[in-house]
Amino acid sequence: MRHLIDIKDLSIEEIDELIKVAKDIIAHPERYREKCKYKKLATLFFEPSTRTRLSFEAAMMELGGNVIGFSESSSSSAAKGESVADTTRVVGCYSDIIAMRHPKEGAPLVASLKSTVPIINAGDGGHNHPTQTLTDLLTISCEKGRLDNLTIGLCGDLKFGRTVHSLITAMVRYPNIKFVLISPDELKVPEYIKKEILEKNKIAYIETTDIEKYIGELDILYMTRVQKERFFNEEDYLRLKDYYILNKEKLREAKKDLCVMHPLPRVNEISTEIDSDPRACYFKQAGYGKYIRMALILKLLEID
Ligand code: CP
């Protein structure tokens, strides 16, 4: 039985295969409509979500399966003190696969150690978000036509941004990837990512606070939200929340084929005036999330 806790749980060949299947689903959805007939996905969301939970649920429905679950811990027996491991053991009696989001880093890993069905990490604290990364890789593959030879700007909260950590971990496995890490000093990429992932893999990267200086070099600009829920004091959040606001003025120096991505939700970091720019890919990106999750469900349930 396979789980997906960290993007590193998948080899590069498996990721490429998932992307291939997702593209086939986009092209031929009718071939997949009954693949998960009589199967059930449980979505256990101990933390809020719109895209991840609903795209998982839509994915299972489009595969002909059913969905059970909860969208907040207060409506589950976690509110009575039940452990994540016990919740998982029990939900495994009612479902074939579980997607779990939890505010505590490592909770889906703990769940997977006791689970009788595959567990998918749908985001654990400020740690990892592997299915967002699969979504991002499908988006890059579809929009840029390649996953190599790219200069990727990551901008905003690079400290707590779990999507950023997972994306860096995935992209360093492709040839000739460069990163421009754009953040306020307080929200820089954690040292362990720099040392253990970027430097160990000899990946070229620049750290800067200045988006305008580097925007013209980027093939992809991955914007992120400053995450209020991860701050210990409101004063710091208020000081940093509007540090970067991508607008038409800032995009003036960008390449014509730049791909602007964002895992969403956004707050102020991308002005709505960008939404109609052909380089804005973030809503398409959210759409790709359903197809890659369909491919992932098929893989973990070992359905052809
Ligand atoms: N990108 C993402 O994880 O969005 P949600 O928090 O809405 O699931």
Boltz pocket constraint, residues with backbone or C-beta under 6 A from the ligand:
constraints:
  - pocket:
      binder: B
      contacts: [[A, 48], [A, 49], [A, 50], [A, 51], [A, 52], [A, 53], [A, 122], [A, 123], [A, 132], [A, 263], [A, 264], [A, 265]]
      max_distance: 6.0
